[in-house]
Amino acid sequence: MEEKILTLLQEEYPEIDFTASDSLVDDGILDSLTLTGIIAALTMEFGVTIPYEEIVEENFNSIAGMARMIEKLQ
């Protein structure tokens, strides 16, 4: 799951190194506009709806966090 998410996001955002940090949001690597795009990409790719309460730093600070969230929502 993590590899699939990483590949998807690297294609969408080649300028961002998603492996550089486990605090992508907290370190300011991902801004709100980028997060919106990531949510849209994950929703389309995995066919899940990401509810508002799941849009928290811990779910988007790392690829592992995103994978855990998607697996939980599937």
N, C-alpha and C positions, 0 to 999 in steps of 0.2 A: 504494500500500500504506500509506504513512504517513498519508494522509488518512483512509483507512478505519479504521485503528487509532485515530487521534485522535478521530474521530466516535464510535466504540464506547466508548472510555474516558471521553469527555466525557458520554455518556449514563449510564454506570455511576457515574461519580464527578464530578458537576457542581461540587462544591466544590473540586476540584483543578485548578489551571492547569498543564496538561501542557506548555505552551509557555514557561513562566516560566524554565526552567532546563534545561541539558544535563547536570545532575547530580542528577536527581530522587531517587535513592537516597542518594547521598553527602551531599546537602544536607538530608536528613531529611524531604523532602516526601512520600516514599512510605515507609510503615512495613511491617513484615512481614505484618500482616493485609491491608493494601491490596495488597501484592505477591501474596499468595495469591489474592485475588479477581481481579487482573489476569491471572494465569496461567490461572485457570479460564475467564475471559472469552475470552482469546486461543485457548485450547484448543478451546472450543466454537465460536467464530466461524470459525476457520481449519482445524479438523479435524486439528490436529497434536498430538503429545505432546511436551511440553517436558521433556527429561530433566534430572535433577538437576544435571549438570555445566554445563548452559546457564543455570542460575539464578545468575548473577553480575551484579555492578553494571553492567558495561559493556553488558549486554543490556537493562537496565531503566532506565538513567540518562536515556534520551531516547526519544522516539517513533521516531527514526531507528534507534536501537539495537534496539528491539523489532521494527521492520520488517526489519532485516537478519537477525535471528534467525529470524523466521517464514519469510522467503524461503529461508533455508538449510535449514529443517526441512521445507519442502514438497516 
